[in-house]
Amino acid sequence: MVTISEKAQQKIGELLEEEKDAIGLRVYVKGGGCHGYQYGMSFETKTGDEDTIIEEGGVKVILDSQSAPLLSGAEVDYVDSVQGSGFAIKNPQAKTTCGCGSSFSA
């Protein structure tokens, strides 16, 4: 199960209001990055039969069937810091991560 922090729920909601036809935020894992896997996110207009949909605070996060196991127990958060702002994944399954936090190994 993936959780969505309150800050992320609020930001996703704000961004969905601006995105035409978007129904949620897709979070996925793909091969690549300096540690083997890389996180990706995009706004989604539809879901597939094998997608997992997590709904919290009135917003949806959508996971494909291959990414869901790698994201089990993770939290989608929104970080606003001196270094920049954006969505961040806190993944307890990540054994190692890169300095920027966008790639990991499991």
Rosetta silent file (secondary structure, phi, psi, omega in degrees, C-alpha in Angstrom):
SEQUENCE: MVTISEKAQQKIGELLEEEKDAIGLRVYVKGGGCHGYQYGMSFETKTGDEDTIIEEGGVKVILDSQSAPLLSGAEVDYVDSVQGSGFAIKNPQAKTTCGCGSSFSA
SCORE:     score description
SCORE:     0.000 S_00000001
   1 L     0.000  134.124  176.301    0.000    0.000    0.000 S_00000001
   2 L  -101.078  138.989  176.111    1.240    3.476   -0.897 S_00000001
   3 E  -109.499  159.173 -179.120    0.304    6.450    1.268 S_00000001
   4 E  -123.747  118.497 -178.963   -0.034   10.088    0.238 S_00000001
   5 L   -64.678  160.435  179.400    1.086   12.767    2.693 S_00000001
   6 H   -60.476  -39.847  178.653   -1.263   15.666    3.415 S_00000001
   7 H   -63.313  -40.459  178.630    1.095   18.091    1.643 S_00000001
   8 H   -67.917  -40.042  177.653    1.148   15.830   -1.424 S_00000001
   9 H   -57.659  -46.052 -178.689   -2.646   15.466   -1.359 S_00000001
  10 H   -63.267  -46.029 -177.497   -3.019   19.237   -1.362 S_00000001
  11 H   -68.196  -41.244  177.560   -0.491   19.777   -4.187 S_00000001
  12 H   -59.993  -44.927  178.450   -1.906   16.955   -6.331 S_00000001
  13 H   -58.375  -44.574  178.690   -5.377   18.471   -5.893 S_00000001
  14 H   -61.472  -45.478 -177.737   -4.120   21.913   -6.948 S_00000001
  15 H   -69.697  -35.146  178.670   -2.352   20.533  -10.006 S_00000001
  16 H   -64.677  -31.137  177.118   -5.293   18.350  -11.045 S_00000001
  17 H   -63.817  -28.257 -179.051   -7.471   21.464  -11.184 S_00000001
  18 H   -87.724  -22.478 -175.949   -5.097   22.844  -13.837 S_00000001
  19 L   -91.353  117.929  178.334   -4.790   19.622  -15.866 S_00000001
  20 L   -67.161  133.370  174.025   -7.621   19.055  -18.326 S_00000001
  21 L    67.994   -0.730 -179.718   -9.132   15.576  -18.146 S_00000001
  22 L   -73.668  139.059 -179.974   -6.581   14.325  -15.583 S_00000001
  23 L  -111.396  -13.907 -178.879   -8.003   11.962  -12.975 S_00000001
  24 E  -179.148  178.723  178.837   -4.913   11.323  -10.863 S_00000001
  25 E  -102.523  120.532  175.444   -1.156   11.164  -10.533 S_00000001
  26 E   -87.253  128.151  175.197    0.531    8.064  -11.930 S_00000001
  27 E  -114.952  130.110 -176.520    3.628    7.042   -9.981 S_00000001
  28 E  -143.145  166.100  177.209    5.820    4.418  -11.598 S_00000001
  29 E  -121.068  135.129  175.843    9.203    2.755  -11.491 S_00000001
  30 E  -134.481  159.438  177.207   11.292    2.137  -14.586 S_00000001
  31 E   -66.936  143.565  178.523   14.729    0.732  -15.197 S_00000001
  32 L   134.100 -169.380 -177.055   17.515    3.302  -15.270 S_00000001
  33 L    77.284  174.387 -175.461   19.117    5.886  -13.081 S_00000001
  34 L   -80.169   -6.777 -179.703   22.426    5.431  -11.329 S_00000001
  35 L  -123.140   13.573  173.686   21.077    2.721   -8.964 S_00000001
  36 L   107.647  -40.387  177.785   19.008    0.508  -11.270 S_00000001
  37 E  -125.686  151.084 -179.972   15.483    1.893  -10.856 S_00000001
  38 E  -134.749  138.243  176.940   14.138    5.358  -11.398 S_00000001
  39 E   -80.537  148.782  173.945   10.903    6.963  -10.203 S_00000001
  40 E  -141.889  155.802  178.889    8.570    8.665  -12.638 S_00000001
  41 E  -145.357  145.042  176.008    5.329   10.601  -12.339 S_00000001
  42 E  -157.521  156.517  175.530    2.765   11.884  -14.790 S_00000001
  43 E   -81.862  139.346 -172.846   -0.828   13.011  -14.775 S_00000001
  44 E  -115.817  141.076  178.286   -3.187   10.317  -16.004 S_00000001
  45 L  -103.992  -10.889  179.442   -6.452   10.597  -17.898 S_00000001
  46 L  -154.303  164.127  177.166   -7.439    6.914  -17.662 S_00000001
  47 L  -120.490  159.621  176.803   -6.642    3.741  -15.774 S_00000001
  48 L  -104.013  167.190 -178.213   -6.045    0.186  -16.902 S_00000001
  49 L   -60.659  -32.094 -176.466   -7.561   -3.046  -15.610 S_00000001
  50 L   -96.042    4.903  179.186   -4.357   -4.022  -13.791 S_00000001
  51 L   -73.555  147.970  170.267   -3.730   -0.612  -12.201 S_00000001
  52 E  -101.724  131.201 -178.389   -3.836   -0.114   -8.453 S_00000001
  53 E  -117.577  121.445  176.795   -5.631    3.084   -7.443 S_00000001
  54 E  -108.205  127.308  179.924   -5.012    4.659   -4.056 S_00000001
  55 E  -121.431  121.757  177.105   -7.378    7.442   -3.062 S_00000001
  56 E  -139.992  137.160  176.490   -6.672    9.674   -0.071 S_00000001
  57 L    58.520   28.248  178.005   -7.946   13.147    0.659 S_00000001
  58 L    81.497    6.125  176.689   -9.961   13.222   -2.557 S_00000001
  59 E  -120.643  156.624 -177.931   -6.970   12.617   -4.874 S_00000001
  60 E  -115.532  138.187  167.844   -5.859    9.474   -6.682 S_00000001
  61 E  -114.763  130.826 -174.096   -2.424    7.947   -7.119 S_00000001
  62 E  -114.220  131.722  179.702   -2.298    5.293   -9.818 S_00000001
  63 E  -122.700  137.139  174.310    0.268    2.462   -9.942 S_00000001
  64 L   -80.678  166.012 -172.979    0.813   -0.017  -12.748 S_00000001
  65 L   -65.772  -25.694  179.185    1.085   -3.723  -11.909 S_00000001
  66 L   -83.154  -31.721 -178.706    4.889   -3.826  -12.305 S_00000001
  67 L   -80.896  -32.828 -174.516    5.565   -0.731  -10.183 S_00000001
  68 H   -51.794  -47.502 -179.350    3.159   -1.538   -7.333 S_00000001
  69 H   -63.867  -33.751 -179.813    5.347   -4.244   -5.694 S_00000001
  70 H   -75.413  -16.639 -179.168    8.421   -1.978   -5.808 S_00000001
  71 H  -107.597    3.431 -178.571    6.451    0.854   -4.191 S_00000001
  72 L   -58.989  125.716 -178.960    4.710   -1.173   -1.492 S_00000001
  73 L    87.638   -2.080 -177.446    4.952    0.727    1.805 S_00000001
  74 L   -79.760  160.561  175.175    6.155    3.925    0.133 S_00000001
  75 E  -121.703  131.725  171.501    4.882    7.428    0.821 S_00000001
  76 E   -89.956  123.040 -177.673    4.326   10.085   -1.832 S_00000001
  77 E  -127.095  163.136  173.398    5.260   13.415   -0.272 S_00000001
  78 E  -119.537  124.213 -175.184    5.611   17.003   -1.441 S_00000001
  79 E  -113.782  132.687  176.720    8.775   18.772   -0.317 S_00000001
  80 E  -126.342  104.716 -175.514    9.327   22.513   -0.379 S_00000001
  81 E  -137.237  179.007  178.482   12.884   23.408    0.608 S_00000001
  82 L   -61.216  -32.282 -179.113   15.768   25.725   -0.201 S_00000001
  83 L   -76.017  -12.393 -179.809   17.008   23.096   -2.666 S_00000001
  84 E   136.146  175.609  179.403   13.715   23.181   -4.553 S_00000001
  85 E  -127.441  153.406  178.088   10.220   21.851   -4.400 S_00000001
  86 E   161.910  176.912  178.998    8.557   18.803   -5.832 S_00000001
  87 E   -76.681  144.711  178.990    7.171   15.374   -5.160 S_00000001
  88 E  -134.614  145.978  177.481    9.363   12.889   -3.331 S_00000001
  89 E  -107.115  124.100  173.566    9.019    9.156   -2.771 S_00000001
  90 E  -103.344  102.972 -171.180    9.935    7.768    0.634 S_00000001
  91 L  -114.359  110.800 -179.857   10.397    4.088   -0.141 S_00000001
  92 L   -68.020  -14.962  179.156   11.320    1.653    2.659 S_00000001
  93 L   -82.587  -13.623 -178.775   12.212   -0.981    0.044 S_00000001
  94 L   -72.695  116.057  179.203   15.036    1.141   -1.387 S_00000001
  95 L   -79.214  -38.728  174.698   18.304   -0.376   -0.185 S_00000001
  96 E  -138.191  150.418  177.463   20.418    2.382   -1.701 S_00000001
  97 E  -132.555  161.979  176.251   19.496    5.701   -3.289 S_00000001
  98 L   -85.450  172.562 -178.734   21.324    8.306   -5.305 S_00000001
  99 L   -61.526  -32.295 -178.174   22.090   11.774   -3.996 S_00000001
 100 L   -87.341  -12.025  176.574   19.118   13.361   -5.739 S_00000001
 101 L    81.916    7.317 -178.042   16.689   10.686   -4.516 S_00000001
 102 L   -96.836   -7.167  175.044   15.251    9.896   -7.940 S_00000001
 103 E  -133.360  157.439 -176.110   16.845    6.466   -8.369 S_00000001
 104 E  -155.649  167.135  170.045   17.238    3.460   -6.088 S_00000001
 105 E  -121.142  146.743 -178.010   18.101   -0.206   -5.872 S_00000001
 106 L  -112.516    0.000    0.000   15.844   -2.763   -4.239 S_00000001
